[in-house]
């Protein structure tokens, strides 16, 4: 990305010494260091002895006794010892005959706008059968969080076509809004629905960058098939790492996806939505590498720097002063045992600006997408609502729908204890509203797309059975304009 937006110096590359491998670039300095003292192999980690002058994140080429070459990077260099994290499996490797060549360069990615419509693996190499991408520039995938001084407040509406998100938990450009799911819940279907339907309504260029980490082969094929079937692939780029691929690629995928998104946003003036799934698999990869390094574990065995590491990903979302484009993030994570206090969702919640929560009870009742709007929250929703963005009644209508649904759920619990016959007429109205709201407003299905105006009109229609005395979150001016059949 253009470094003036990040307040850092641009990287330079010795062009005559550039080796091109697919879409993944590895730069080489003239002085390359080769070491044969490989002390140990622990999981994806190699311990190299006798090193001198190696740097953090420096790329390493490891040559086996049979001549096979594998790539890795420096995780830690202390004294004469370096820990090398391999990009590929170390299964079957022996320390005998191994040679490590330190290349004096960090991992980079060749980017071009022509990458839209393409599918890549966790190393940035095309896997869609199409020709190699000719990059316009080469960027460091490590990236940096946006300088707070350079940030401008996230604003303006992104329409996802999902009513429970657009109306109740509005997504705005430059926001980071995670999806909290659980094992077996349809977050993959929701991710593809949002990727397919997301758009901005002011005619600006818009793109989706989709990163999948540690997914099953079936999920990877599902993502690819759905993007191609619906035509969403034309405005999207996919980076896919499956469970069978190297663990280290899972750590690289979100950084590659965000590096490409930053390029589109801050050099091509596009608004980019980055969807990352599943951040739980990413955290598990961090834990595996941390265990191989014999680091002191933190909560539930995750490394103590999990919060810091997650922030280096999430804080790359935002808008920058003077830039027309923006990077918006929707990371998806599956909560182990549906525990929202688990370290991964817990730490994610501290960094991001809200959460979009999927509910197992709604899923069991075949309501899709099974969004619990009362547990969900978008802290920046207000900056995406109002005249010129959505509609002037959006904020008040959202508050009224929240209030009626919360009361309806309370009445439902009361009816279980006392029986529905003991309810008053107005309580029965709230109970009926809660059922209808879940079935029609939340449960729109994964194939149906609604514009924000269609979602707002549906909200007004669901409020029709209530007497005006119960619509306490709406003022008379709004009621007269959008619900004229209701009189005080």
FENNORGI-V936152 format. One record per residue. RES is the residue in three letters. SS is DSSP state (a for helix, b for strand, c for the rest). OMEGA is omega as a letter, one per 20 degrees, with the letter a starting at -180 (999 if undefined). NEAR is the number of other ideal C-beta (glycine too) atoms within 12 Angstrom. Layout:
# FENNORGI-V936152
RES:SS:OMEGA:NEAR, RES:SS:OMEGA:NEAR
This chain:
# FENNORGI-V936152
UNK:c:a:39, UNK:c:a:25, UNK:a:a:23, UNK:a:r:17, UNK:a:a:33, UNK:c:r:33, UNK:c:r:20, UNK:c:a:19, UNK:c:r:10, UNK:c:r:16, UNK:c:r:25, UNK:c:a:16, UNK:c:r:25, UNK:c:a:20, UNK:a:a:13, UNK:a:a:10, UNK:a:a:19, UNK:b:r:21, UNK:b:a:25, UNK:b:r:22, UNK:b:a:24, UNK:c:r:25, UNK:c:a:39, UNK:b:a:35, UNK:b:r:39, UNK:b:a:37, UNK:b:a:31, UNK:c:r:27, UNK:c:a:24, UNK:c:a:12, UNK:c:r:16, UNK:c:a:25, UNK:b:a:28, UNK:b:a:23, UNK:b:a:31, UNK:c:a:20, UNK:c:r:21, UNK:b:a:36, UNK:b:a:23, UNK:b:r:22, UNK:b:a:29, UNK:b:a:25, UNK:c:r:28, UNK:c:a:37, UNK:b:r:35, UNK:b:r:44, UNK:b:a:35, UNK:b:a:40, UNK:b:r:24, UNK:c:a:21, UNK:c:a:31, UNK:c:r:18, UNK:c:r:18, UNK:c:a:37, UNK:c:r:22, UNK:c:r:20, UNK:c:r:30, UNK:b:r:36, UNK:b:a:41, UNK:b:r:45, UNK:b:a:34, UNK:b:r:40, UNK:b:a:22, UNK:c:r:24, UNK:c:a:17, UNK:c:r:14, UNK:c:r:11, UNK:c:a:18, UNK:b:r:23, UNK:b:a:33, UNK:b:r:40, UNK:b:r:44, UNK:b:a:44, UNK:b:r:37, UNK:b:a:36, UNK:b:r:27, UNK:b:a:27, UNK:b:a:16, UNK:c:a:14, UNK:c:a:16, UNK:b:r:26, UNK:b:r:36, UNK:b:a:38, UNK:b:r:49, UNK:b:a:44, UNK:b:r:39, UNK:c:a:38, UNK:c:a:30, UNK:c:r:21, UNK:c:a:31, UNK:c:r:14, UNK:c:a:13, UNK:c:r:29, UNK:c:r:15, UNK:c:a:23, UNK:c:r:14, UNK:c:r:16, UNK:c:r:36, UNK:b:a:28, UNK:b:r:42, UNK:b:r:31, UNK:b:a:36, UNK:b:r:36, UNK:b:a:26, UNK:b:r:34, UNK:b:r:32, UNK:b:a:39, UNK:b:a:38, UNK:b:r:44, UNK:b:a:37, UNK:b:r:41, UNK:c:r:26, UNK:a:r:25, UNK:a:r:22, UNK:a:r:39, UNK:c:a:31, UNK:c:a:25, UNK:c:r:37, UNK:b:a:34, UNK:b:r:41, UNK:b:a:33, UNK:c:r:44, UNK:c:a:34, UNK:c:a:45, UNK:c:a:32, UNK:b:r:28, UNK:c:a:26, UNK:c:r:24, UNK:c:r:11, UNK:c:a:17, UNK:c:r:11, UNK:c:r:23, UNK:c:r:31, UNK:c:a:18, UNK:c:r:26, UNK:c:r:20, UNK:b:a:29, UNK:b:a:34, UNK:b:r:40, UNK:b:a:35, UNK:c:a:43, UNK:c:r:30, UNK:c:r:37, UNK:c:r:28, UNK:c:a:30, UNK:c:r:35, UNK:c:a:19, UNK:a:r:14, UNK:a:a:12, UNK:a:a:22, UNK:b:r:26, UNK:b:a:23, UNK:c:r:21, UNK:c:a:35, UNK:b:r:29, UNK:b:a:32, UNK:b:r:41, UNK:c:a:47, UNK:b:r:35, UNK:c:a:46, UNK:c:r:35, UNK:c:a:47, UNK:a:a:40, UNK:a:r:47, UNK:a:a:45, UNK:a:a:45, UNK:c:a:49, UNK:c:a:42, UNK:c:a:42, UNK:c:r:46, UNK:c:r:54, UNK:b:a:41, UNK:b:a:42, UNK:c:a:40, UNK:c:r:43, UNK:b:a:44, UNK:c:a:43, UNK:b:r:49, UNK:b:r:49, UNK:b:a:43, UNK:b:r:40, UNK:b:a:31, UNK:c:r:21, UNK:c:r:17, UNK:c:a:34, UNK:c:r:32, UNK:a:r:44, UNK:a:r:35, UNK:a:r:29, UNK:a:a:39, UNK:a:a:47, UNK:a:r:38, UNK:a:r:37, UNK:a:r:41, UNK:a:a:44, UNK:a:a:33, UNK:a:a:37, UNK:c:r:37, UNK:b:r:29, UNK:c:a:32, UNK:c:a:24, UNK:c:r:17, UNK:c:r:8, UNK:c:r:22, UNK:c:a:21, UNK:b:r:36, UNK:b:r:41, UNK:b:r:46, UNK:b:a:48, UNK:b:r:50, UNK:b:r:50, UNK:b:a:51, UNK:b:r:46, UNK:b:a:37, UNK:b:r:38, UNK:c:r:21, UNK:a:r:17, UNK:a:r:15, UNK:a:r:31, UNK:a:r:33, UNK:a:r:21, UNK:a:r:26, UNK:a:a:42, UNK:a:a:33, UNK:a:a:18, UNK:a:r:30, UNK:a:a:34, UNK:a:a:22, UNK:a:a:15, UNK:a:a:23, UNK:c:a:14, UNK:a:a:34, UNK:a:a:28, UNK:a:a:17, UNK:a:a:31, UNK:b:r:44, UNK:b:a:46, UNK:b:r:47, UNK:b:a:50, UNK:b:r:43, UNK:b:a:45, UNK:b:a:29, UNK:c:a:23, UNK:c:a:21, UNK:c:a:33, UNK:c:a:33, UNK:a:a:38, UNK:a:r:38, UNK:a:r:44, UNK:a:r:44, UNK:a:a:43, UNK:a:a:44, UNK:a:a:48, UNK:a:a:46, UNK:a:r:41, UNK:a:a:48, UNK:a:a:48, UNK:a:r:47, UNK:a:r:47, UNK:a:r:50, UNK:a:r:49, UNK:a:r:44, UNK:a:r:41, UNK:a:a:42, UNK:a:a:42, UNK:a:r:37, UNK:a:r:29, UNK:c:r:31, UNK:c:r:24, UNK:c:r:34, UNK:b:a:42, UNK:b:r:49, UNK:b:r:47, UNK:b:r:52, UNK:b:a:53, UNK:b:r:51, UNK:b:j:46, UNK:c:a:43, UNK:a:r:48, UNK:a:r:40, UNK:a:r:37, UNK:a:a:43, UNK:a:r:43, UNK:a:r:30, UNK:a:r:36, UNK:a:a:42, UNK:a:a:32, UNK:a:r:28, UNK:a:r:38, UNK:a:r:32, UNK:a:r:22, UNK:a:r:28, UNK:c:r:27, UNK:c:r:16, UNK:c:r:23, UNK:c:a:13, UNK:b:r:19, UNK:c:a:23, UNK:a:r:20, UNK:a:r:21, UNK:a:r:21, UNK:c:a:32, UNK:b:a:31, UNK:c:a:19, UNK:c:a:23, UNK:a:r:36, UNK:a:a:25, UNK:a:a:19, UNK:a:r:32, UNK:a:a:37, UNK:a:r:22, UNK:a:r:25, UNK:a:a:45, UNK:a:a:37, UNK:c:r:29, UNK:c:r:43, UNK:c:r:45, UNK:b:r:41, UNK:b:a:33, UNK:b:r:35, UNK:c:r:20, UNK:c:a:15, UNK:c:r:30, UNK:c:a:25, UNK:c:r:34, UNK:b:r:44, UNK:b:r:50, UNK:b:a:49, UNK:b:r:48, UNK:b:r:49, UNK:b:r:52, UNK:b:r:48, UNK:b:r:47, UNK:b:a:41, UNK:b:r:35, UNK:a:a:26, UNK:a:r:16, UNK:a:a:24, UNK:c:a:19, UNK:c:r:27, UNK:c:r:17, UNK:c:a:28, UNK:a:a:33, UNK:a:r:42, UNK:a:a:37, UNK:a:a:27, UNK:a:r:34, UNK:a:a:42, UNK:a:r:31, UNK:a:a:21, UNK:a:a:31, UNK:c:a:39, UNK:c:r:35, UNK:b:r:35, UNK:b:r:38, UNK:b:a:47, UNK:b:r:42, UNK:b:a:43, UNK:c:a:33, UNK:a:r:25, UNK:a:r:20, UNK:a:r:31, UNK:a:r:28, UNK:a:r:15, UNK:c:r:15, UNK:c:r:16, UNK:c:a:31, UNK:c:i:28, UNK:c:a:43, UNK:c:a:38, UNK:b:r:46, UNK:c:a:33, UNK:c:a:43, UNK:c:r:27, UNK:c:a:30, UNK:c:a:37, UNK:b:r:29, UNK:b:a:38, UNK:c:a:25, UNK:c:a:30, UNK:a:a:35, UNK:a:a:26, UNK:a:r:27, UNK:a:a:40, UNK:c:r:32, UNK:c:a:23, UNK:c:a:12, UNK:c:r:14, UNK:c:r:27, UNK:c:r:34, UNK:c:a:31, UNK:c:r:18, UNK:c:a:34, UNK:a:a:35, UNK:a:a:29, UNK:a:r:33, UNK:a:r:42, UNK:a:r:41, UNK:a:a:26, UNK:a:r:36, UNK:a:r:41, UNK:a:a:31, UNK:a:a:28, UNK:a:a:39, UNK:a:r:38, UNK:a:r:24, UNK:a:r:30, UNK:a:r:36, UNK:a:r:28, UNK:a:r:21, UNK:a:r:29, UNK:a:r:26, UNK:a:r:18, UNK:a:a:22, UNK:a:r:23, UNK:a:a:14, UNK:a:a:12, UNK:a:a:14, UNK:c:a:11, UNK:a:a:20, UNK:a:a:10, UNK:a:a:14, UNK:c:r:24, UNK:c:a:15, UNK:a:a:15, UNK:a:r:19, UNK:a:r:26, UNK:a:r:24, UNK:a:r:26, UNK:a:r:34, UNK:a:r:30, UNK:a:r:29, UNK:a:a:37, UNK:a:r:36, UNK:a:a:28, UNK:a:r:27, UNK:a:r:40, UNK:a:a:35, UNK:a:a:21, UNK:a:a:24, UNK:a:r:42, UNK:a:a:41, UNK:c:a:27, UNK:c:a:32, UNK:c:a:24, UNK:c:a:29, UNK:c:a:19, UNK:c:r:21, UNK:c:r:25, UNK:c:r:28, UNK:c:r:23, UNK:a:r:37, UNK:a:r:23, UNK:a:r:24, UNK:a:r:38, UNK:a:r:35, UNK:a:r:23, UNK:a:r:30, UNK:a:r:44, UNK:a:a:33, UNK:a:r:22, UNK:a:r:34, UNK:c:a:42, UNK:c:a:24, UNK:c:a:27, UNK:c:r:31, UNK:c:a:19, UNK:a:r:23, UNK:a:a:13, UNK:a:a:24, UNK:c:a:33, UNK:c:a:18, UNK:c:a:25, UNK:c:r:32, UNK:c:a:21, UNK:a:r:17, UNK:a:r:14, UNK:a:r:27, UNK:a:a:29, UNK:a:a:16, UNK:a:a:18, UNK:a:a:28, UNK:c:a:31, UNK:c:r:14, UNK:c:r:14, UNK:c:r:23, UNK:c:a:12, UNK:c:999:13
